[in-house]
Structure formats: C-alpha cells, structure tokens
Amino acid sequence: MSVSEILWQAHHDIAQACLQHPFVRAIANGTLPKSIFAHYVGQDAFFLESFARAYSIAAAKAPDWEAFTTFHALAAGVLNELKLHRTYAQTWGVHLQTIEPTAATRRYTDFLLATSWSSQSSLTAVAMSPCMRLYAFLGQELSKIANPESAYIDWITTYSSAEFEHLARQLENLVNRYLMEPHSTVHSTYRYALLCERDFFESAWRFEEQTAKFSG
C-alpha cells in the first residue's frame, strides 16, 4: 500500500466516527437545523481561508516545480470551494466577514498554519490530506443514503464528485511522492488532523447548546 493508504487505514476509526456523527447524518437526511448549518458554513469558510494559506506556504517551500504547481492548483480548488460557501452564506443569511472562530476551528487552523510554517511541505501535505480524503469519503458514502430532498444535497454532491476526488488524490500523490514510509511524526500529524475534523463537527453540532448556555 502507498503511504497515504496506510495512513487512511490506520486511522479509519476516526473517519467512521465522523461518518456516524449526528451532524453528518443530519446533513444526509435533511434534518439538520438550519441555524446549525449556517454556523457551520461560517466556521468552515474561516477554516478554508487558512487552508488556502497553508497550501500557499507549502508551495513556497516545495522542493520542485511539480509540487509547487500542484499546491497552487489545490489552493485554487479551495477558492472554488469558498465560492460555494458564499452561495450558502447568501442562502442562510451568514455574514462571513464577521465570523468569530470557535475554539475547535481555531485549534485546527492554528495547527495547519503552524505545521506549514515550521515543517517541510511534505509534512504539511500530511496535515492537510485528512481533510480532503475525509470529505471525499463522507460525500461518497452519504450520496448512497442521502435524502434527495435534503436542503443540504448540494453539499453532498460537491464532496462526492469526481472533481473533489481528483483534488484529494493530487494531495495524496504528493504525500506518496515525498515520504517513503509513515514514521511516528507522520502518523501523529495525520491523526491529529482527523481528530480536529471530528471536533469540528462536534462543535458545530453543539452550537445551539453552547449558545443557550452562554446567553442563559
């Protein structure tokens, strides 16, 4: 197996936990409260801006031209994803310019930016690939069971698409190209990123509960 396959299989328990998370299941069946999805859209837009920056930093550190152009192509994919979020924001009444990141969002973005600034681009690719692979996995799995009338069907369609799978594979190809084997730092970096994804969903799911707590 390739390094990216080894990493995905070794930490697939977290991916399955994300797939079974009530936030993700509610997207599939269309029962997710609109206020929670609106909150998620804002947080995810904040995250994606940092994700694009991490790609750009990794590109600047790239050891060769192929990696440089690949990182920039992936950053362009994030910019297209942000366009979808702007559409969501208009639909759900989210003001992206005034988003305050939650602790879970900030923890994830700080991790990605710290990794991209302090590490070689190969480890940055490891830190970023769980997000891409997880969302492709979720989109493809949810497309099999989703309620076609779900208000969030566009979300599922985006992440189950061949275009998104291609982006995920591009990033994984960089991981495979520059890492001969997944040493302990690679494993811990990959796992931490997946745990951040799980916590991101949990934070979104608990949004209304936390809002009531602090307002009460």
Order of alpha helices (4+ residues) and beta strands (2+ residues): alpha-alpha-alpha-alpha-alpha-alpha-alpha-alpha-alpha-alpha-alpha
